[in-house]
Amino acid sequence: MTTLEPALLALLHGKLRVYYELTEQLGRAPKQIEFALQREEQYRQKLAATSANLQDLKLKSKEKQNDLAAREAQVKKMQLQQDGAANNREYAMLGDTIKATIAANEVLGDELLELLERCDEVADKEKQATSVLEQACQETAETKTKIAETTRRLERDLTDTEAELVELLKKIPDDLRGELIRKRPSMREKTVAPVDDGACSSCWQLVSPQTRSALSMKHAVNCPGCGALLYLPPA
Ligand SMILES: [Zn+2]
């Protein structure tokens, strides 16, 4: 019967936990960059929408300005016509049209002022959106640098931990080592599990008294529930 030192299994269990925790961290690292890029994209879209709005307002202002200029020219032309009016009736008729056009032009002028004010407001918003986007881009760059450092550190730690695991596994008898290596990819840190409060700490199935006594004699026993190699935590 193969006997196993619980202290060795405890070390193996601890190292496996470290290894897979590092793996999780390494997996999460790129998500932080993804998140920063998504945020950046939202700000970029907001800026694009604000810029499009500003372009639209500027175009409308320009159109209104041209319209107003044309109508003002029309007023001047009618005033000249009025000066050369053939009779009082024609003079009065032109006078009415001039008055009406001037009144309409005043309304246009007010609308133009409103449009120009709106342009200023949106131009301010565009400036804000630009600076928010710049800030986000800078933050993305910082995140990328930070994550690259973290990733390098995690990869180094993983390599070291794997080397330590290999050394620990060398101390396990051959037949059991092969089994642990086969189970490891699917069972990860649960390949080896301490008995905790009378149960397998990997699947929480209760450990039978026979199993417990076999474990106390340092026999190799797998949990019937999950297949983890069990051990009694050393006191
Ligand atoms: Zn189990």
Residues whose N, C-alpha, C, O or C-beta is under 5 A from the ligand:
A	BS01	ZN	C200 S202 C203 W204 Q205 C223 G225 C226 G227 A228
